[in-house]
Amino acid sequence: MGGAVAILLHRKKPTFWDGAILVAPMCKIADYLKPNAMVINALTKLSTVIPKWKVIPMNSIIDVGFRDPRVRKE
């Protein structure tokens, strides 16, 4: 995303920099790599539900991260 922002800034103000080096910029996803429109639409709708799914059962992060019971209660 940073490479795309730098390119947009350069297109708006071409004299802002003398030059730029973009390391591994992702400016556009090739058309042959994009899924079809139905898949994109379905995944967009699922994205409102999926973040709430508990895919990997695990203990609470608070229980794992803090040994002191007083800190866990906070």
PyMOL Python script that loads the backbone (N, CA, C, O; Angstrom):
from pymol import cmd

cmd.read_pdbstr("""\
ATOM      1  N   MET A   1       0.816  -1.182   0.000  1.00  0.00           N
ATOM      2  CA  MET A   1       0.000   0.000   0.000  1.00  0.00           C
ATOM      3  C   MET A   1       0.862   1.248   0.000  1.00  0.00           C
ATOM      4  O   MET A   1       0.455   2.263  -0.567  1.00  0.00           O
ATOM      5  N   GLY A   2       2.019   1.215   0.604  1.00  0.00           N
ATOM      6  CA  GLY A   2       2.880   2.391   0.642  1.00  0.00           C
ATOM      7  C   GLY A   2       3.381   2.781  -0.731  1.00  0.00           C
ATOM      8  O   GLY A   2       3.513   3.967  -1.037  1.00  0.00           O
ATOM      9  N   GLY A   3       3.663   1.778  -1.569  1.00  0.00           N
ATOM     10  CA  GLY A   3       4.115   2.072  -2.930  1.00  0.00           C
ATOM     11  C   GLY A   3       3.043   2.777  -3.740  1.00  0.00           C
ATOM     12  O   GLY A   3       3.342   3.694  -4.505  1.00  0.00           O
ATOM     13  N   ALA A   4       1.797   2.356  -3.576  1.00  0.00           N
ATOM     14  CA  ALA A   4       0.696   2.986  -4.298  1.00  0.00           C
ATOM     15  C   ALA A   4       0.495   4.427  -3.844  1.00  0.00           C
ATOM     16  O   ALA A   4       0.213   5.305  -4.659  1.00  0.00           O
ATOM     17  N   VAL A   5       0.641   4.669  -2.546  1.00  0.00           N
ATOM     18  CA  VAL A   5       0.514   6.034  -2.024  1.00  0.00           C
ATOM     19  C   VAL A   5       1.625   6.909  -2.574  1.00  0.00           C
ATOM     20  O   VAL A   5       1.382   8.054  -2.956  1.00  0.00           O
ATOM     21  N   ALA A   6       2.845   6.381  -2.619  1.00  0.00           N
ATOM     22  CA  ALA A   6       3.962   7.151  -3.165  1.00  0.00           C
ATOM     23  C   ALA A   6       3.751   7.478  -4.638  1.00  0.00           C
ATOM     24  O   ALA A   6       4.064   8.584  -5.079  1.00  0.00           O
ATOM     25  N   ILE A   7       3.227   6.533  -5.397  1.00  0.00           N
ATOM     26  CA  ILE A   7       2.979   6.782  -6.818  1.00  0.00           C
ATOM     27  C   ILE A   7       1.876   7.831  -6.994  1.00  0.00           C
ATOM     28  O   ILE A   7       1.987   8.705  -7.854  1.00  0.00           O
ATOM     29  N   LEU A   8       0.815   7.751  -6.186  1.00  0.00           N
ATOM     30  CA  LEU A   8      -0.248   8.755  -6.282  1.00  0.00           C
ATOM     31  C   LEU A   8       0.272  10.148  -5.932  1.00  0.00           C
ATOM     32  O   LEU A   8      -0.077  11.130  -6.587  1.00  0.00           O
ATOM     33  N   LEU A   9       1.107  10.227  -4.897  1.00  0.00           N
ATOM     34  CA  LEU A   9       1.687  11.516  -4.534  1.00  0.00           C
ATOM     35  C   LEU A   9       2.572  12.039  -5.654  1.00  0.00           C
ATOM     36  O   LEU A   9       2.545  13.231  -5.961  1.00  0.00           O
ATOM     37  N   HIS A  10       3.347  11.170  -6.261  1.00  0.00           N
ATOM     38  CA  HIS A  10       4.222  11.583  -7.362  1.00  0.00           C
ATOM     39  C   HIS A  10       3.405  12.067  -8.571  1.00  0.00           C
ATOM     40  O   HIS A  10       3.802  13.010  -9.256  1.00  0.00           O
ATOM     41  N   ARG A  11       2.263  11.413  -8.825  1.00  0.00           N
ATOM     42  CA  ARG A  11       1.433  11.833  -9.967  1.00  0.00           C
ATOM     43  C   ARG A  11       0.784  13.188  -9.717  1.00  0.00           C
ATOM     44  O   ARG A  11       0.573  13.956 -10.655  1.00  0.00           O
ATOM     45  N   LYS A  12       0.462  13.491  -8.444  1.00  0.00           N
ATOM     46  CA  LYS A  12      -0.133  14.785  -8.137  1.00  0.00           C
ATOM     47  C   LYS A  12       0.906  15.901  -8.111  1.00  0.00           C
ATOM     48  O   LYS A  12       0.646  17.010  -8.577  1.00  0.00           O
ATOM     49  N   LYS A  13       2.081  15.603  -7.565  1.00  0.00           N
ATOM     50  CA  LYS A  13       3.151  16.608  -7.450  1.00  0.00           C
ATOM     51  C   LYS A  13       4.453  16.013  -7.982  1.00  0.00           C
ATOM     52  O   LYS A  13       5.286  15.575  -7.188  1.00  0.00           O
ATOM     53  N   PRO A  14       4.649  15.984  -9.278  1.00  0.00           N
ATOM     54  CA  PRO A  14       5.827  15.326  -9.852  1.00  0.00           C
ATOM     55  C   PRO A  14       7.152  15.972  -9.449  1.00  0.00           C
ATOM     56  O   PRO A  14       8.193  15.319  -9.532  1.00  0.00           O
ATOM     57  N   THR A  15       7.147  17.221  -9.020  1.00  0.00           N
ATOM     58  CA  THR A  15       8.409  17.873  -8.637  1.00  0.00           C
ATOM     59  C   THR A  15       8.696  17.763  -7.141  1.00  0.00           C
ATOM     60  O   THR A  15       9.669  18.343  -6.659  1.00  0.00           O
ATOM     61  N   PHE A  16       7.868  17.029  -6.401  1.00  0.00           N
ATOM     62  CA  PHE A  16       8.042  16.894  -4.957  1.00  0.00           C
ATOM     63  C   PHE A  16       9.358  16.185  -4.623  1.00  0.00           C
ATOM     64  O   PHE A  16      10.054  16.579  -3.687  1.00  0.00           O
ATOM     65  N   TRP A  17       9.705  15.134  -5.391  1.00  0.00           N
ATOM     66  CA  TRP A  17      10.956  14.405  -5.209  1.00  0.00           C
ATOM     67  C   TRP A  17      11.762  14.464  -6.491  1.00  0.00           C
ATOM     68  O   TRP A  17      11.231  14.665  -7.584  1.00  0.00           O
ATOM     69  N   ASP A  18      13.072  14.280  -6.321  1.00  0.00           N
ATOM     70  CA  ASP A  18      13.930  14.125  -7.497  1.00  0.00           C
ATOM     71  C   ASP A  18      13.826  12.702  -8.031  1.00  0.00           C
ATOM     72  O   ASP A  18      13.994  12.472  -9.229  1.00  0.00           O
ATOM     73  N   GLY A  19      13.553  11.764  -7.160  1.00  0.00           N
ATOM     74  CA  GLY A  19      13.426  10.363  -7.561  1.00  0.00           C
ATOM     75  C   GLY A  19      12.922   9.544  -6.388  1.00  0.00           C
ATOM     76  O   GLY A  19      12.857  10.040  -5.264  1.00  0.00           O
ATOM     77  N   ALA A  20      12.569   8.305  -6.641  1.00  0.00           N
ATOM     78  CA  ALA A  20      12.086   7.418  -5.587  1.00  0.00           C
ATOM     79  C   ALA A  20      12.472   5.990  -5.917  1.00  0.00           C
ATOM     80  O   ALA A  20      12.523   5.590  -7.080  1.00  0.00           O
ATOM     81  N   ILE A  21      12.740   5.241  -4.876  1.00  0.00           N
ATOM     82  CA  ILE A  21      13.016   3.806  -5.035  1.00  0.00           C
ATOM     83  C   ILE A  21      11.919   3.071  -4.283  1.00  0.00           C
ATOM     84  O   ILE A  21      11.796   3.202  -3.066  1.00  0.00           O
ATOM     85  N   LEU A  22      11.128   2.304  -5.006  1.00  0.00           N
ATOM     86  CA  LEU A  22      10.063   1.530  -4.388  1.00  0.00           C
ATOM     87  C   LEU A  22      10.525   0.086  -4.256  1.00  0.00           C
ATOM     88  O   LEU A  22      10.874  -0.551  -5.250  1.00  0.00           O
ATOM     89  N   VAL A  23      10.527  -0.428  -3.042  1.00  0.00           N
ATOM     90  CA  VAL A  23      10.963  -1.794  -2.797  1.00  0.00           C
ATOM     91  C   VAL A  23       9.728  -2.689  -2.767  1.00  0.00           C
ATOM     92  O   VAL A  23       8.873  -2.555  -1.892  1.00  0.00           O
ATOM     93  N   ALA A  24       9.645  -3.588  -3.718  1.00  0.00           N
ATOM     94  CA  ALA A  24       8.535  -4.541  -3.855  1.00  0.00           C
ATOM     95  C   ALA A  24       7.181  -3.852  -3.836  1.00  0.00           C
ATOM     96  O   ALA A  24       6.330  -4.218  -3.026  1.00  0.00           O
ATOM     97  N   PRO A  25       6.949  -2.870  -4.695  1.00  0.00           N
ATOM     98  CA  PRO A  25       5.655  -2.197  -4.680  1.00  0.00           C
ATOM     99  C   PRO A  25       4.562  -3.080  -5.277  1.00  0.00           C
ATOM    100  O   PRO A  25       4.787  -3.810  -6.242  1.00  0.00           O
ATOM    101  N   MET A  26       3.387  -2.996  -4.687  1.00  0.00           N
ATOM    102  CA  MET A  26       2.237  -3.692  -5.254  1.00  0.00           C
ATOM    103  C   MET A  26       1.287  -2.611  -5.753  1.00  0.00           C
ATOM    104  O   MET A  26       0.489  -2.072  -4.987  1.00  0.00           O
ATOM    105  N   CYS A  27       1.377  -2.308  -7.005  1.00  0.00           N
ATOM    106  CA  CYS A  27       0.591  -1.213  -7.566  1.00  0.00           C
ATOM    107  C   CYS A  27      -0.729  -1.690  -8.151  1.00  0.00           C
ATOM    108  O   CYS A  27      -1.693  -0.925  -8.192  1.00  0.00           O
ATOM    109  N   LYS A  28      -0.793  -2.919  -8.598  1.00  0.00           N
ATOM    110  CA  LYS A  28      -2.027  -3.446  -9.172  1.00  0.00           C
ATOM    111  C   LYS A  28      -1.956  -4.965  -9.165  1.00  0.00           C
ATOM    112  O   LYS A  28      -0.898  -5.550  -9.397  1.00  0.00           O
ATOM    113  N   ILE A  29      -3.086  -5.592  -8.897  1.00  0.00           N
ATOM    114  CA  ILE A  29      -3.172  -7.045  -8.986  1.00  0.00           C
ATOM    115  C   ILE A  29      -3.476  -7.391 -10.438  1.00  0.00           C
ATOM    116  O   ILE A  29      -4.402  -6.837 -11.030  1.00  0.00           O
ATOM    117  N   ALA A  30      -2.713  -8.289 -10.999  1.00  0.00           N
ATOM    118  CA  ALA A  30      -2.913  -8.682 -12.397  1.00  0.00           C
ATOM    119  C   ALA A  30      -4.304  -9.274 -12.581  1.00  0.00           C
ATOM    120  O   ALA A  30      -4.799  -9.994 -11.713  1.00  0.00           O
ATOM    121  N   ASP A  31      -4.925  -8.972 -13.702  1.00  0.00           N
ATOM    122  CA  ASP A  31      -6.290  -9.424 -13.969  1.00  0.00           C
ATOM    123  C   ASP A  31      -6.424 -10.941 -13.943  1.00  0.00           C
ATOM    124  O   ASP A  31      -7.453 -11.460 -13.512  1.00  0.00           O
ATOM    125  N   TYR A  32      -5.403 -11.660 -14.397  1.00  0.00           N
ATOM    126  CA  TYR A  32      -5.510 -13.116 -14.430  1.00  0.00           C
ATOM    127  C   TYR A  32      -5.403 -13.730 -13.031  1.00  0.00           C
ATOM    128  O   TYR A  32      -5.692 -14.914 -12.859  1.00  0.00           O
ATOM    129  N   LEU A  33      -4.991 -12.944 -12.029  1.00  0.00           N
ATOM    130  CA  LEU A  33      -4.909 -13.446 -10.655  1.00  0.00           C
ATOM    131  C   LEU A  33      -6.169 -13.155  -9.844  1.00  0.00           C
ATOM    132  O   LEU A  33      -6.352 -13.730  -8.771  1.00  0.00           O
ATOM    133  N   LYS A  34      -7.030 -12.284 -10.329  1.00  0.00           N
ATOM    134  CA  LYS A  34      -8.238 -11.917  -9.595  1.00  0.00           C
ATOM    135  C   LYS A  34      -9.296 -13.006  -9.727  1.00  0.00           C
ATOM    136  O   LYS A  34      -9.473 -13.572 -10.806  1.00  0.00           O
ATOM    137  N   PRO A  35     -10.011 -13.307  -8.618  1.00  0.00           N
ATOM    138  CA  PRO A  35     -11.132 -14.243  -8.734  1.00  0.00           C
ATOM    139  C   PRO A  35     -12.301 -13.577  -9.451  1.00  0.00           C
ATOM    140  O   PRO A  35     -12.324 -12.356  -9.608  1.00  0.00           O
ATOM    141  N   ASN A  36     -13.270 -14.380  -9.887  1.00  0.00           N
ATOM    142  CA  ASN A  36     -14.395 -13.788 -10.612  1.00  0.00           C
ATOM    143  C   ASN A  36     -15.275 -12.963  -9.667  1.00  0.00           C
ATOM    144  O   ASN A  36     -15.120 -13.032  -8.447  1.00  0.00           O
ATOM    145  N   ALA A  37     -16.182 -12.198 -10.230  1.00  0.00           N
ATOM    146  CA  ALA A  37     -16.984 -11.238  -9.465  1.00  0.00           C
ATOM    147  C   ALA A  37     -17.869 -11.912  -8.416  1.00  0.00           C
ATOM    148  O   ALA A  37     -18.087 -11.346  -7.345  1.00  0.00           O
ATOM    149  N   MET A  38     -18.385 -13.114  -8.706  1.00  0.00           N
ATOM    150  CA  MET A  38     -19.228 -13.811  -7.726  1.00  0.00           C
ATOM    151  C   MET A  38     -18.442 -14.169  -6.479  1.00  0.00           C
ATOM    152  O   MET A  38     -18.956 -14.040  -5.367  1.00  0.00           O
ATOM    153  N   VAL A  39     -17.214 -14.612  -6.642  1.00  0.00           N
ATOM    154  CA  VAL A  39     -16.379 -14.971  -5.500  1.00  0.00           C
ATOM    155  C   VAL A  39     -16.063 -13.727  -4.670  1.00  0.00           C
ATOM    156  O   VAL A  39     -16.130 -13.770  -3.441  1.00  0.00           O
ATOM    157  N   ILE A  40     -15.726 -12.638  -5.320  1.00  0.00           N
ATOM    158  CA  ILE A  40     -15.426 -11.392  -4.617  1.00  0.00           C
ATOM    159  C   ILE A  40     -16.656 -10.914  -3.849  1.00  0.00           C
ATOM    160  O   ILE A  40     -16.541 -10.491  -2.699  1.00  0.00           O
ATOM    161  N   ASN A  41     -17.823 -10.979  -4.473  1.00  0.00           N
ATOM    162  CA  ASN A  41     -19.060 -10.558  -3.829  1.00  0.00           C
ATOM    163  C   ASN A  41     -19.361 -11.423  -2.606  1.00  0.00           C
ATOM    164  O   ASN A  41     -19.714 -10.901  -1.548  1.00  0.00           O
ATOM    165  N   ALA A  42     -19.223 -12.740  -2.744  1.00  0.00           N
ATOM    166  CA  ALA A  42     -19.497 -13.649  -1.628  1.00  0.00           C
ATOM    167  C   ALA A  42     -18.525 -13.406  -0.479  1.00  0.00           C
ATOM    168  O   ALA A  42     -18.936 -13.358   0.681  1.00  0.00           O
ATOM    169  N   LEU A  43     -17.251 -13.253  -0.789  1.00  0.00           N
ATOM    170  CA  LEU A  43     -16.260 -13.024   0.268  1.00  0.00           C
ATOM    171  C   LEU A  43     -16.454 -11.676   0.952  1.00  0.00           C
ATOM    172  O   LEU A  43     -16.209 -11.545   2.151  1.00  0.00           O
ATOM    173  N   THR A  44     -16.889 -10.682   0.197  1.00  0.00           N
ATOM    174  CA  THR A  44     -17.162  -9.371   0.787  1.00  0.00           C
ATOM    175  C   THR A  44     -18.299  -9.472   1.793  1.00  0.00           C
ATOM    176  O   THR A  44     -18.232  -8.881   2.870  1.00  0.00           O
ATOM    177  N   LYS A  45     -19.335 -10.215   1.449  1.00  0.00           N
ATOM    178  CA  LYS A  45     -20.458 -10.383   2.375  1.00  0.00           C
ATOM    179  C   LYS A  45     -20.061 -11.224   3.587  1.00  0.00           C
ATOM    180  O   LYS A  45     -20.492 -10.940   4.705  1.00  0.00           O
ATOM    181  N   LEU A  46     -19.252 -12.246   3.378  1.00  0.00           N
ATOM    182  CA  LEU A  46     -18.801 -13.079   4.497  1.00  0.00           C
ATOM    183  C   LEU A  46     -17.847 -12.339   5.434  1.00  0.00           C
ATOM    184  O   LEU A  46     -17.731 -12.694   6.607  1.00  0.00           O
ATOM    185  N   SER A  47     -17.177 -11.329   4.930  1.00  0.00           N
ATOM    186  CA  SER A  47     -16.177 -10.637   5.747  1.00  0.00           C
ATOM    187  C   SER A  47     -16.789  -9.930   6.957  1.00  0.00           C
ATOM    188  O   SER A  47     -16.074  -9.598   7.902  1.00  0.00           O
ATOM    189  N   THR A  48     -18.105  -9.697   6.940  1.00  0.00           N
ATOM    190  CA  THR A  48     -18.741  -9.093   8.110  1.00  0.00           C
ATOM    191  C   THR A  48     -18.976 -10.121   9.213  1.00  0.00           C
ATOM    192  O   THR A  48     -19.121  -9.753  10.379  1.00  0.00           O
ATOM    193  N   VAL A  49     -19.015 -11.408   8.856  1.00  0.00           N
ATOM    194  CA  VAL A  49     -19.292 -12.464   9.813  1.00  0.00           C
ATOM    195  C   VAL A  49     -18.018 -13.194  10.243  1.00  0.00           C
ATOM    196  O   VAL A  49     -17.866 -13.525  11.419  1.00  0.00           O
ATOM    197  N   ILE A  50     -17.118 -13.443   9.321  1.00  0.00           N
ATOM    198  CA  ILE A  50     -15.948 -14.283   9.568  1.00  0.00           C
ATOM    199  C   ILE A  50     -15.039 -13.778  10.694  1.00  0.00           C
ATOM    200  O   ILE A  50     -14.538 -14.603  11.457  1.00  0.00           O
ATOM    201  N   PRO A  51     -14.799 -12.478  10.841  1.00  0.00           N
ATOM    202  CA  PRO A  51     -13.908 -12.069  11.942  1.00  0.00           C
ATOM    203  C   PRO A  51     -14.406 -12.482  13.322  1.00  0.00           C
ATOM    204  O   PRO A  51     -13.618 -12.527  14.267  1.00  0.00           O
ATOM    205  N   LYS A  52     -15.686 -12.781  13.458  1.00  0.00           N
ATOM    206  CA  LYS A  52     -16.240 -13.175  14.751  1.00  0.00           C
ATOM    207  C   LYS A  52     -16.173 -14.680  14.977  1.00  0.00           C
ATOM    208  O   LYS A  52     -16.423 -15.147  16.088  1.00  0.00           O
ATOM    209  N   TRP A  53     -15.837 -15.452  13.931  1.00  0.00           N
ATOM    210  CA  TRP A  53     -15.748 -16.901  14.071  1.00  0.00           C
ATOM    211  C   TRP A  53     -14.551 -17.262  14.927  1.00  0.00           C
ATOM    212  O   TRP A  53     -13.497 -16.633  14.840  1.00  0.00           O
ATOM    213  N   LYS A  54     -14.726 -18.282  15.756  1.00  0.00           N
ATOM    214  CA  LYS A  54     -13.608 -18.810  16.529  1.00  0.00           C
ATOM    215  C   LYS A  54     -13.103 -20.033  15.780  1.00  0.00           C
ATOM    216  O   LYS A  54     -13.567 -21.150  16.012  1.00  0.00           O
ATOM    217  N   VAL A  55     -12.155 -19.818  14.885  1.00  0.00           N
ATOM    218  CA  VAL A  55     -11.657 -20.883  14.028  1.00  0.00           C
ATOM    219  C   VAL A  55     -10.694 -21.794  14.781  1.00  0.00           C
ATOM    220  O   VAL A  55     -10.741 -23.015  14.631  1.00  0.00           O
ATOM    221  N   ILE A  56      -9.818 -21.195  15.594  1.00  0.00           N
ATOM    222  CA  ILE A  56      -8.822 -21.961  16.339  1.00  0.00           C
ATOM    223  C   ILE A  56      -9.158 -21.855  17.822  1.00  0.00           C
ATOM    224  O   ILE A  56      -9.049 -20.774  18.402  1.00  0.00           O
ATOM    225  N   PRO A  57      -9.564 -22.961  18.443  1.00  0.00           N
ATOM    226  CA  PRO A  57      -9.865 -22.890  19.878  1.00  0.00           C
ATOM    227  C   PRO A  57      -8.580 -22.674  20.669  1.00  0.00           C
ATOM    228  O   PRO A  57      -7.595 -23.389  20.482  1.00  0.00           O
ATOM    229  N   MET A  58      -8.603 -21.695  21.542  1.00  0.00           N
ATOM    230  CA  MET A  58      -7.420 -21.415  22.357  1.00  0.00           C
ATOM    231  C   MET A  58      -7.838 -20.743  23.649  1.00  0.00           C
ATOM    232  O   MET A  58      -8.954 -20.237  23.773  1.00  0.00           O
ATOM    233  N   ASN A  59      -6.934 -20.746  24.603  1.00  0.00           N
ATOM    234  CA  ASN A  59      -7.191 -20.090  25.874  1.00  0.00           C
ATOM    235  C   ASN A  59      -7.210 -18.586  25.683  1.00  0.00           C
ATOM    236  O   ASN A  59      -6.743 -18.065  24.670  1.00  0.00           O
ATOM    237  N   SER A  60      -7.752 -17.904  26.664  1.00  0.00           N
ATOM    238  CA  SER A  60      -7.770 -16.459  26.622  1.00  0.00           C
ATOM    239  C   SER A  60      -6.345 -15.930  26.584  1.00  0.00           C
ATOM    240  O   SER A  60      -5.468 -16.453  27.271  1.00  0.00           O
ATOM    241  N   ILE A  61      -6.114 -14.912  25.800  1.00  0.00           N
ATOM    242  CA  ILE A  61      -4.781 -14.298  25.699  1.00  0.00           C
ATOM    243  C   ILE A  61      -4.364 -13.719  27.039  1.00  0.00           C
ATOM    244  O   ILE A  61      -3.180 -13.723  27.377  1.00  0.00           O
ATOM    245  N   ILE A  62      -5.326 -13.221  27.805  1.00  0.00           N
ATOM    246  CA  ILE A  62      -5.004 -12.639  29.106  1.00  0.00           C
ATOM    247  C   ILE A  62      -4.470 -13.718  30.034  1.00  0.00           C
ATOM    248  O   ILE A  62      -3.513 -13.481  30.772  1.00  0.00           O
ATOM    249  N   ASP A  63      -5.083 -14.913  30.007  1.00  0.00           N
ATOM    250  CA  ASP A  63      -4.601 -16.005  30.859  1.00  0.00           C
ATOM    251  C   ASP A  63      -3.190 -16.436  30.475  1.00  0.00           C
ATOM    252  O   ASP A  63      -2.386 -16.787  31.339  1.00  0.00           O
ATOM    253  N   VAL A  64      -2.896 -16.410  29.199  1.00  0.00           N
ATOM    254  CA  VAL A  64      -1.580 -16.824  28.721  1.00  0.00           C
ATOM    255  C   VAL A  64      -0.534 -15.729  28.963  1.00  0.00           C
ATOM    256  O   VAL A  64       0.617 -16.029  29.281  1.00  0.00           O
ATOM    257  N   GLY A  65      -0.926 -14.482  28.815  1.00  0.00           N
ATOM    258  CA  GLY A  65       0.031 -13.376  28.856  1.00  0.00           C
ATOM    259  C   GLY A  65       0.394 -12.873  30.239  1.00  0.00           C
ATOM    260  O   GLY A  65       1.475 -12.312  30.421  1.00  0.00           O
ATOM    261  N   PHE A  66      -0.484 -13.060  31.224  1.00  0.00           N
ATOM    262  CA  PHE A  66      -0.232 -12.519  32.556  1.00  0.00           C
ATOM    263  C   PHE A  66      -0.312 -13.622  33.594  1.00  0.00           C
ATOM    264  O   PHE A  66      -1.311 -14.337  33.670  1.00  0.00           O
ATOM    265  N   ARG A  67       0.749 -13.765  34.402  1.00  0.00           N
ATOM    266  CA  ARG A  67       0.772 -14.791  35.448  1.00  0.00           C
ATOM    267  C   ARG A  67       0.109 -14.311  36.731  1.00  0.00           C
ATOM    268  O   ARG A  67      -0.481 -15.109  37.459  1.00  0.00           O
ATOM    269  N   ASP A  68       0.200 -13.021  37.014  1.00  0.00           N
ATOM    270  CA  ASP A  68      -0.336 -12.463  38.247  1.00  0.00           C
ATOM    271  C   ASP A  68      -1.859 -12.382  38.174  1.00  0.00           C
ATOM    272  O   ASP A  68      -2.390 -11.709  37.290  1.00  0.00           O
ATOM    273  N   PRO A  69      -2.585 -13.060  39.091  1.00  0.00           N
ATOM    274  CA  PRO A  69      -4.049 -13.050  39.047  1.00  0.00           C
ATOM    275  C   PRO A  69      -4.661 -11.646  39.191  1.00  0.00           C
ATOM    276  O   PRO A  69      -5.732 -11.375  38.647  1.00  0.00           O
ATOM    277  N   ARG A  70      -3.976 -10.762  39.925  1.00  0.00           N
ATOM    278  CA  ARG A  70      -4.491  -9.400  40.088  1.00  0.00           C
ATOM    279  C   ARG A  70      -4.509  -8.660  38.750  1.00  0.00           C
ATOM    280  O   ARG A  70      -5.439  -7.908  38.458  1.00  0.00           O
ATOM    281  N   VAL A  71      -3.477  -8.882  37.947  1.00  0.00           N
ATOM    282  CA  VAL A  71      -3.411  -8.227  36.636  1.00  0.00           C
ATOM    283  C   VAL A  71      -4.461  -8.802  35.714  1.00  0.00           C
ATOM    284  O   VAL A  71      -5.049  -8.065  34.921  1.00  0.00           O
ATOM    285  N   ARG A  72      -4.715 -10.095  35.794  1.00  0.00           N
ATOM    286  CA  ARG A  72      -5.735 -10.729  34.949  1.00  0.00           C
ATOM    287  C   ARG A  72      -7.109 -10.138  35.201  1.00  0.00           C
ATOM    288  O   ARG A  72      -7.902 -10.002  34.270  1.00  0.00           O
ATOM    289  N   LYS A  73      -7.407  -9.778  36.459  1.00  0.00           N
ATOM    290  CA  LYS A  73      -8.723  -9.234  36.783  1.00  0.00           C
ATOM    291  C   LYS A  73      -8.905  -7.833  36.232  1.00  0.00           C
ATOM    292  O   LYS A  73     -10.029  -7.411  35.958  1.00  0.00           O
ATOM    293  N   GLU A  74      -7.819  -7.118  36.069  1.00  0.00           N
ATOM    294  CA  GLU A  74      -7.906  -5.752  35.532  1.00  0.00           C
ATOM    295  C   GLU A  74      -8.319  -5.816  34.094  1.00  0.00           C
ATOM    296  O   GLU A  74      -8.454  -4.780  33.443  1.00  0.00           O
TER     297      GLU A  74
END
""", "prot")
cmd.dss("prot")
cmd.show_as("cartoon", "prot")
cmd.util.cbc("prot")
cmd.orient("prot")
